[in-house]
Amino acid sequence: MRRAVAVAVVLACADAGAAQEVRWRHDYPAARKEATAANKPLLLDFGSEDCVWCRKLDATTFRNPAVVELLNDRFVPVKVDGEKDAWLSRAAGVEAFPTLIVLSAEGKVLARNDGYADAGKLLPLLRQAIPTRPVAPAKSPAADLLARARADHAAGRFLACIERCDRLTAAYPAAPEAAEARRLSAAITADPAKWERVTGQLQSDLTVLHKTLDAALGR
């Protein structure tokens, strides 16, 4: 029993440690393709094996939970060995390690930090490089009515569709949606099968209304 508990604790600690690690990529061309597909910026961490400040960056800043979460969620982080990938260091104008460069998915430099950066310095630099997510434009009342009328038509609720189209054309006669509403309503009245459904729905509604009135009057 004690052994099982000990194993569970070890596994839990391992999971917690893994959850606080940056998911680094090591292939720059592949990372660029990933960033383009996901529309995310890249963080390039230029370093070398014998760089003391690079090791400190890994041991402190890149262990900060807020930094780890932000990088894993909103960026494609890439570890670059500045000596082995000297061509990339030259292209990026890197002269010393560590150097952190934030690139857009298209390869535009969005931010840069030469030297060590703690979490308090790195987080604002990263946040300012995150692309803003587009906000969907608010739907106009006329567009909302037309969308509901189309949904009624698709579901075979032709009477409700006509009623919504009539409301739309009466309230917003000059709106572009009004012309579509008139066409939708006319298509129902011109189709014998659909019009039969309309009259059947009207008859059903009248029957329910009569029963409601009879109940209210005690008949």
N, C-alpha and C positions, 0 to 999 in steps of 0.2 A: 504493500500500500504506500509506504513512504517513498519507495523507488518510483512508483507511478506519479506521485505528487511532484517529486523532484524533476522528473522528466517533463511534466506539464509546465513547471515553472521555467525550466530552461527553454522550452519551445516558445513560451509566451514572451520571454525576454528577447529571443531571437527575432520573433515577429515584430516586436516593438522597435528593435534596432533597425530591421529592414525597412520599416515604415518611415523611418526618419532619414533615409538615404536618398540622395539625388539619383535619379535614374539617368546616368550619363550615357550619351552615345559617343562612339569613338571613330565613326566613319563620317567625315564631313559631307561628302557628296550625297550619301544616303540620308543624312540629317536634313540637308537642304530640301530634298524631295519630300521628306516627311513634313517639314514645316510648311511647304507650299500646299500640300494636300490638306493639312489641318488648319491653315491660315494662322499659324503661330509664329512669333519671333523666336530667334535662336539666341542662346547665350553661349559664347565661345570663351572657354577658360584656357588661356595659353599658359603653359608651365613647362617645367623640366624636372627630371628625376632628382637633381641635386639642388633644387630651389627650396630654401628653408621657408620662405614666406608662402610658397605654394602649399607646403605641407601644413602650415598654420591655417591657411585659408580652408583647407579640407577639414581640419580638426575642429574649427570653430564656426566660421560663417556658414559653411555648407553642411553643418550639423544643426543649425538653428531651425526649429520646426516651421517657423513662418516662411523662411527662405526655401526650405525643402518643399513645402506644400505649394508655394507659388511657382517654383520652377517646374515641378512635376505636373502641375495642373495647366499652366498657361504658357509654358515655354518648351522648346526642344533644346535641352542643355547638352553641350558638346565639350568633351575633354580633348584638348589639342596638345600634343607633345611638340612644343615649339621648335625643338632641335630636329626631331625626326621629320616633322612636316614643315621644314624651313620655307618651302614655297608659299605656304599659307601665311606664315609669320611675316614674310616679306610683303605679300599682297596686302596684309592688314596693317602694315607699318608698325609691327611689334618690335620694340628694341630692348625690352627687359621683361622679366617674369616676376610675379604673375601679371598678366594683362587680361582684363575682362572686356569683351566687346559684345554688345547686343545688336543683332542684325534683324531686319525685317525678313519676311519670307522671300522677298524679292532681292535680298542682298544689300539693302541700304543700311548704313550704320545709324542706329538710333541712339546709342549711348556708349560710353567708354569709360573705363577706369584703369589707370596705370598704377600697379602696385597693389598692396594688400587693402582690402575693404572689409570692415566688420559688418554685421547684419544691419546696424542702424544706418550705415551709408549705402549698402547695396540695395536694400528694400525700396527706397524711393526711386533709385535709378531704374530698377526693374519695373516698378509700377507705372512710371511715366512712359515706358515703352510698350505697354500692353495695348493692343488695338481696341478701340471702343466698339462695342457690339451694337449694330444698328437697331434702332427702336422702330417697331412696326407702326406705320401711320394709323391714326385713329380712323375707324370706319365711319363714314357719314351716315346720318339716319336713312337717307334714300338708299344708299348701298346696302345697309343692314336689312331694310324692308325687301329689297330685291333678292338678297341672298336667302332670306326666309321664304319668299315666294317660290324661288327655284327649288328649295328643299321640299316645300309642300308639293310642287309639281312632280318631283322625282319620286315622292312617296305615294303618289296617287291621290293626294288631298286637293283635288282640283277646285272645290268650292273655297277652301281656305286660301288657295293660291290666287283666285280671282279677287277675293276680298282684300288681300294684301296689295295686289296690283292696283285696285281701285283707290285704296288709301294712299298709295304712293303717288299716283298721278294727280290726285286731288290736292295733296299737301305740297308736292314738289313738281309742278307741271313743267318747269323749265329745266329740270335736272336731266342729265344724259340717261339716268336709269329709268326715267319715265317712259321713254320711247321703247326700251326693252320690256318694260312692264306691260305696255299696250300690246306689243307683239305676243307676249306670253299669254295674256288674257284672250287675245283674238284666236290664238292657236287652239285654245281649249274649246271656245264656242264653235269653232269651225270643224271640230272633230266630233262626229256623232257619238262615238263610244265614250269619249271624255265628257261630252255634254250630258249624256245619259247618267254618268256617275254624279255629275253636279246636281241634276234634278233628283236623283235618288238620295243624295246627302241632304238636299233641301227638305225633301219629304220626311226624312228621318228626324231632322231638327224640328220640323213643325209638329211631328207626333210627340216628341219629348216635351215641347212647349205646351201642347194641349194637356198632356198628363199633369204637368206642373201646375197649370192654371186650375184644372179640375181639383187637384189636391188642395190648392190654396183656398178654393171656394167651397170645399167640402162636398163636391158633387161625386 
